[in-house]
């Protein structure tokens, strides 16, 4: 007598959640909790279903715990994967859980697994949820259209809320970290738990100067998106410094402006009030246009190197899905993960998606337009840098181009620029002999071709056990030209036999 009864049908399926939490939630989240509690307490007969929409799994649990504490109910967790598909098993689970709640009023937190198509998830959840007459919280990454549901969109912490948490975490630090903390809050979008974790990881080194503290915090924040993003996009190893990149001064000046926009967004958007005045169009978007090999991807690497940010390349053809709603889900996961680490997103070959629009002839055209609109919407709201590349700018929809903040054209390099690229292409450790960079600039190739030729020439020289010479570059050039069905002209190699 007096001992709690554990239903064997529920054990292992629906599990109790520890109510211990030390997380102090921000006012915006407290408001959601208060509203959810009021909805539950105001229900007369049938209990409503509360849907919490946020990609932050930790935050889902924290809010559910706070709601259950305010209701004075114990909280139980049910992953959506554990909901039976068989009708009899489902009815048995519903009956047992309702009997449990009749004996001991409880709150159920259903955590939705995002696997499966967007259309299938409601059909799997609805039979279970509509059978229950007890309080339920459904936590999802994206909004599901479930009947009789009160939905709350739990947004990520905004700049001011993040800055307040950073300042609180470092209030005992003897030096002024204001400028550095503002940059962290502007570039990254972390939860309260992650901000405290980052601060705790670095706080033990209080004797370090502010700049070093800020660099270590920045590095910690930068790494947060990697585990999630590396399953969705290719992370490019960034090594090219600004001084090794060759581009005409006008185009290089545009890249410099992009750097300024990233570095000074806290000042302009927050301190100078641009974000409060207009939330639209604050995302930093750029189009890099030029033929293959002219340096578009390398330019993105240079920007990432200068900003100390990760660079992720997204293959749009792999993201696009024939299933309605799946493309948006793929893009949402990419942007949600990228927001945390503030990384640079590089969408290759944008013309495949953003080509000139045609009239809508069927549902596929309509959904394709919706997917384009969704990508543009997320790019414009992304607080990091999103770059699109194209080999054919003239094929792009003019309405799309107008929505970009920067357009950088990458021209085919001229002889003087090619000579500069040749001077920078070999690592310092590479032995060379008799290279005439002015003569090498005569080769009618792009920067991408030059890198390929230089690498092949290095292997040829290494095999001959001698430094890289003009003869190795000549042989490597012939190999490169064969790939493209070209032949070396006399003008390109004129004078090579003089040295």
TAFENWO-V572036 format. One record per helix or strand. SS is the DSSP state (2 for helix, 1 for strand). FROM is the first residue (numbers start at 1). TO is the last residue. If there is no record, write none. Layout:
ss->SS from->FROM to->TO
ss->SS from->FROM to->TO
This chain:
ss->1 from->15 to->16
ss->2 from->27 to->42
ss->1 from->49 to->53
ss->2 from->57 to->71
ss->1 from->74 to->79
ss->2 from->80 to->82
ss->2 from->87 to->103
ss->1 from->106 to->111
ss->2 from->118 to->131
ss->1 from->136 to->140
ss->1 from->149 to->153
ss->2 from->159 to->169
ss->2 from->178 to->187
ss->2 from->192 to->203
ss->2 from->210 to->229
ss->1 from->234 to->236
ss->2 from->242 to->244
ss->2 from->249 to->263
ss->2 from->265 to->271
ss->2 from->274 to->277
ss->1 from->284 to->289
ss->2 from->296 to->307
ss->1 from->311 to->315
ss->2 from->316 to->319
ss->2 from->326 to->341
ss->1 from->344 to->348
ss->2 from->351 to->354
ss->1 from->355 to->355
ss->2 from->363 to->381
ss->1 from->385 to->390
ss->2 from->393 to->395
ss->1 from->396 to->396
ss->2 from->398 to->401
ss->1 from->406 to->409
ss->2 from->415 to->425
ss->1 from->432 to->432
ss->2 from->437 to->440
ss->2 from->447 to->463
ss->1 from->468 to->468
ss->2 from->470 to->483
ss->2 from->496 to->498
